[in-house]
Amino acid sequence: MKALLLAVLASAAGCAFAQQSVGLQGTIGSKAILIVEGSEPKLVSPGESFRGVKVLSTAGDTAVLEIAGQRITMRVGDSPASVGARTPAPGSGNKIVLNGGTNGHFLAAGQINNQAVHFMVDTGASTIAMSETEARRLNINFANAPTSTGRTANGTVTAHTVSLSSVRIGDVEVRSVEASILPADMPFILLGNSFLSRFSIRKDADQMVLERRY
């Protein structure tokens, strides 16, 4: 539980995949917050481009983007759009490659139970961990789930323990993954060892490679 608070207090960086990806993290006014090919979140105005991705317009939590000559409409929370890459068979992959952000964190867009989420790798967390707010968004029923307590810098917290049917990053899917639901809001879902232990992990400078264990 101690590691959970450290990640809760961590600031956000960008997320990355081994292949080109474009994600819409949010909107502020008429501007879109983009994550492109592992970049940190970038605020981009309509008519402007960032790493080859042009923002055409925004409306509420939706943005119209031009990527590699294609016009794509994205909504906040959608899975990142891959451009110019072959679409892998769902869940068929065995390897995840993540690039580190400027603050040293490794982040990735993915899915829990087929719904889009953003992860931050935390090798010190025993499980995947998320806020109650995020759990409700994902329709995870935790009200009657078993609880445990732990101490953090903010004091003692109570977490519910649930099992996630599916956790996916890129074309790699893991089923039946334990997760902790915490009362505090968190900028990302922590990708802890209930997922990471299924992989061998190698770090080379600012790159992390996860390969599925057999």
C-alpha positions in Angstrom: 0.0 0.0 0.0 2.9 2.3 0.6 3.8 2.4 -3.0 0.3 3.3 -4.0 0.5 6.7 -2.4 3.8 7.5 -4.1 2.1 7.0 -7.5 -1.0 8.8 -6.5 1.1 11.9 -5.8 3.2 11.5 -9.0 2.6 14.0 -11.8 1.5 12.8 -15.2 3.7 12.2 -18.2 3.1 10.7 -21.6 2.2 7.1 -22.6 3.7 5.0 -25.4 3.5 1.9 -27.5 5.9 0.0 -29.6 3.9 1.2 -32.7 2.7 4.6 -33.6 -0.4 5.7 -31.6 -2.4 8.8 -31.0 -4.5 9.4 -27.9 -6.9 12.2 -26.8 -6.3 12.7 -23.1 -8.7 15.7 -22.7 -9.8 19.1 -23.9 -9.4 22.5 -22.5 -11.6 25.1 -24.1 -11.1 24.7 -27.9 -7.7 22.9 -27.4 -7.1 19.2 -27.5 -4.6 17.4 -25.2 -2.8 14.9 -27.4 -0.4 12.0 -26.6 1.5 11.1 -29.8 4.0 8.2 -30.0 5.0 8.3 -26.4 5.1 12.1 -25.9 4.1 13.9 -22.8 0.5 15.4 -23.1 0.5 18.4 -25.5 -2.1 21.1 -25.7 -2.8 21.8 -29.4 -5.2 24.4 -30.8 -7.4 23.8 -33.9 -5.4 24.4 -37.0 -2.1 23.5 -35.3 -0.2 20.2 -35.6 1.9 18.2 -33.2 4.2 15.4 -34.4 2.2 15.2 -37.7 -1.2 15.1 -36.0 -3.4 18.1 -36.9 -6.3 19.2 -34.7 -9.2 20.3 -37.0 -11.8 21.0 -34.4 -13.0 20.2 -30.9 -16.5 20.0 -29.3 -16.9 19.0 -25.6 -14.9 15.8 -25.1 -14.5 15.1 -28.8 -11.8 16.2 -31.3 -11.5 15.8 -35.0 -7.9 15.0 -36.0 -6.1 14.6 -39.3 -3.6 11.8 -39.1 -1.5 10.7 -42.1 -4.1 12.2 -44.4 -7.0 10.5 -42.6 -9.7 12.4 -40.7 -10.5 10.7 -37.4 -13.0 11.7 -34.7 -11.8 10.8 -31.2 -13.5 11.0 -27.8 -11.7 11.4 -24.5 -11.4 7.8 -23.1 -11.2 6.1 -26.5 -8.4 3.7 -27.1 -5.5 5.3 -28.9 -5.7 5.2 -32.7 -2.9 3.4 -34.5 -2.0 4.7 -37.9 0.0 3.0 -40.6 0.3 -0.3 -38.6 -1.2 -3.7 -39.1 -4.0 -4.3 -36.5 -2.9 -7.3 -34.4 -5.3 -10.1 -33.4 -6.9 -9.1 -30.1 -5.0 -10.4 -27.2 -2.6 -12.4 -29.3 0.6 -10.6 -28.4 3.4 -11.6 -26.0 5.5 -8.4 -25.8 4.9 -4.9 -24.6 7.4 -2.1 -25.2 7.1 1.2 -23.3 9.1 4.4 -23.5 9.8 6.4 -20.4 8.6 10.0 -20.0 10.8 12.9 -19.1 10.1 12.3 -15.4 11.1 8.7 -15.6 7.6 7.2 -15.3 6.5 4.5 -17.8 2.9 5.0 -18.9 0.6 3.2 -21.4 -2.9 3.5 -22.7 -4.8 0.2 -22.5 -8.1 -1.4 -21.6 -9.8 -2.9 -18.6 -12.7 -5.1 -19.3 -12.7 -3.7 -22.9 -12.9 -0.1 -21.7 -10.1 2.5 -22.3 -7.8 3.5 -19.4 -4.4 5.0 -18.8 -1.9 3.1 -16.8 1.3 4.1 -14.9 3.8 1.3 -14.2 4.5 0.8 -10.5 6.7 -2.1 -9.7 6.3 -1.4 -6.0 2.5 -1.9 -6.0 1.3 -5.4 -5.3 -1.8 -5.1 -7.5 -3.3 -3.0 -10.1 -4.8 0.0 -8.2 -7.4 2.5 -9.2 -9.7 5.1 -7.5 -13.3 4.4 -6.6 -14.3 7.0 -9.2 -12.5 5.2 -12.0 -13.9 1.8 -10.8 -17.4 3.2 -11.1 -16.7 4.6 -14.6 -15.6 1.1 -15.6 -18.7 -0.4 -14.0 -16.7 -2.5 -11.6 -18.9 -3.6 -8.7 -16.7 -3.3 -5.6 -19.2 -2.4 -2.9 -19.3 -5.9 -1.4 -15.8 -6.9 -2.3 -13.3 -7.9 0.5 -11.4 -5.1 2.1 -7.9 -4.6 3.5 -6.2 -1.7 5.2 -2.7 -0.2 4.8 -0.8 2.9 5.8 0.3 5.6 3.4 1.6 9.1 3.9 -2.0 10.3 4.0 -2.8 7.8 6.9 -4.6 4.6 6.9 -6.7 3.7 3.9 -9.2 0.9 3.2 -9.1 -0.8 -0.2 -11.5 -3.2 -1.8 -10.0 -6.2 -3.7 -11.6 -7.3 -7.0 -10.7 -9.5 -9.9 -10.6 -7.9 -13.4 -11.8 -10.1 -16.2 -9.4 -8.6 -18.7 -6.4 -6.2 -18.8 -5.0 -5.3 -22.2 -2.1 -3.2 -23.5 -1.7 -3.1 -27.2 -2.2 -6.6 -28.5 -1.3 -8.2 -25.1 -4.2 -9.4 -22.9 -4.1 -10.9 -19.4 -7.2 -12.3 -17.8 -8.3 -12.6 -14.1 -6.1 -9.9 -12.7 -6.4 -8.8 -9.1 -7.0 -5.1 -8.4 -7.3 -2.7 -5.4 -10.0 0.0 -5.4 -8.9 3.0 -3.3 -11.0 6.0 -2.0 -8.5 8.6 -3.2 -8.6 10.1 -6.7 -5.6 9.1 -8.8 -4.3 10.6 -12.1 -3.6 7.1 -13.6 -4.4 3.5 -12.8 -1.3 1.9 -11.3 -0.1 -1.1 -13.2 1.2 -3.3 -10.3 2.5 -6.8 -9.9 -0.7 -8.7 -10.2 -0.2 -7.8 -13.9 3.6 -7.3 -14.1 4.4 -10.7 -12.5 3.0 -12.4 -15.6 6.0 -11.0 -17.5 9.7 -10.9 -17.5 10.8 -7.2 -17.3 13.9 -5.7 -18.9 14.8 -2.0 -18.7 17.2 -0.5 -21.2 17.9 3.2 -20.5 14.5 4.9 -21.1 12.7 1.8 -22.5 10.9 -1.0 -20.6 10.2 -4.3 -22.3 7.6 -6.8 -20.9 7.7 -10.3 -22.3 5.0 -12.8 -21.3 6.2 -15.8 -19.1 5.4 -19.3 -20.2 
